[in-house]
Amino acid sequence: MQQYINIVRFIHASLLSCSIMDSTYIPYVGIILLCILSAGVKTEKKLQLSNTKLSAGGNFDAIELRHDDVMMMSQDSNRGIGFDFCPPKCQCYNGGLINCSRLALTSVPKLPQSVVSIDLSLNDIQHLSDGSFKDLPLLTTVDLSGNKLNDTSFTNKSFAGSLNLQTLYLGYNNFHFVPRYLPKQIVELALYNNKIANMSLAPLTNYPSIKYLRLDNNIITGVPDLISQSTPNLTQLDLSFNQITDAGIKVNSFKGLTKLQTLSFRFNQMTKVPSNLPTSLLHFDMVGNPIQVIQPYAFQHQNKLETLEIWQSGLKTLSDNSFYGLGNLTILDLMECHVETKLTNKTLAGLSSVQTVDISLSKIPSIEVGAFKGLTALQQLWLNDNPLKTLPEGVFSHAFIPSISIIYLWGDQWVCDCHLKWLKVMQESGDVIQDPGLMKCKEPMKLNGKLWSDISADDFTC
């Protein structure tokens, strides 16, 4: 029982740490949590893991734990309430859910008519026979990820009769092309971790209803016009962990994507922010690209954008007015970049709604008074692990950032003299400056190596 409790604690902590574009990732496993309720009824909470993404720092397989993929199901024997039968060795659950994962299956088993979602992942299926899912009027979701499917695995009748099938997971297979014979009404298509290249996207023209498209971890080098022409209803597009370059972004790459809200280019080979991004975007991710500079007004047309992530990139220069136009942005994450420019009173101009700014683990040498002017909604400011030695009095003025509640300034380069006494007073008089035990003086010599938690404002003298 203790092992289940530990798993619950881990899952709970992971979910709490998730953000919109930067979720917690864990290795691909099937987890079933058995919980004994006070009434003595056994229930199962199966965590369906999907949406492959990779954590920064390496190209390894991982699975995103998505909140809307967590399915809570109660079990009544192996058959499940509402099923006239359950496929051999599979597990059937209330709500029309069937799990046939990891059974070394080579074909789709006969399924009951009441099935709503079938998990066939991590098997040895190479082909789908004609009508594999016919006469299943309630079927909406099929997971075939982690099988041995390829470009010849489907015929034009493999999905015949699948009138309500809308979600299809085909990740971790051997596709070089987007399959041609999928249900026309498909809404969510996941083709992560295959071998799909640019010219292989033509079949997308067959599926105009797609809203959620995952093409991450393939060998795509650009965004052809075809995507915008073929998928006018697209709202989420994941192109992370491909080989996309600046030259791969064409003038009309996003022209028809007027409904696109989430776009990920995480860990590609782009050196600049595309100038023709859809104006409908809410979430944009360029994490891990070798981008070196954000030009002035680079986001002037993205006035709906709410989250912007460019952390762990090669970013060195933040120009004045880099973020002008982002009046609705709430999260700006530039963590672990290599920003070498000082923050001026125009660097962050226009971020009137931003609540979290993270420019930690960078190389910012100095910050001007007024750098945070106008950031009236700012609550959390991460500036730790920069080579900051001192800060001018007034830089954190309440007039500039009236909503601030947390500031991180960890580092070991501080010159703890009279010019910085104001910051020590601020730290002692409230709880905005976090973790003084992680702030260390380098100068003057008498305070070298001293932690801020071990000294007082009176020690800051000239």
Protein Blocks (a to p, Z undefined) as FASTA:
>chain_A
ZZmmmmmmmmmmmmmmpcfklccdddddddddddddfkopacddddddehiaddehiacd
dddddfklpccdddehjnoghiabdcehiacdehhiacfehklpabdcdddfkbfbdcfe
hiabfbdcehklgoilkbmbdcfehiabdfklpcfklmgoilmbcbdcfehiabfbdcfb
bcfklmbdcfehiabdfklmmmmmmmmmbmbdcfehiabfbdcfklmmmmmmbcbdcfeh
iabdfklpcfklmmmmmmbfbdcfehiabfbdcfkbcfkbfbdcfehiacfbdcehklmm
mmmbfbdcfehiabfbdcehklgoilmbcbdcfehiabfbdcdfklmgoilmbfbdcfeh
iabfbdcehklgoilmbmbdcfehiabfbdcehklgfklmmmbcbdcfbdjkbccdfklm
mmmmmmmmmckbgckllcccfbdfklgoiafklpcfklmcZZ
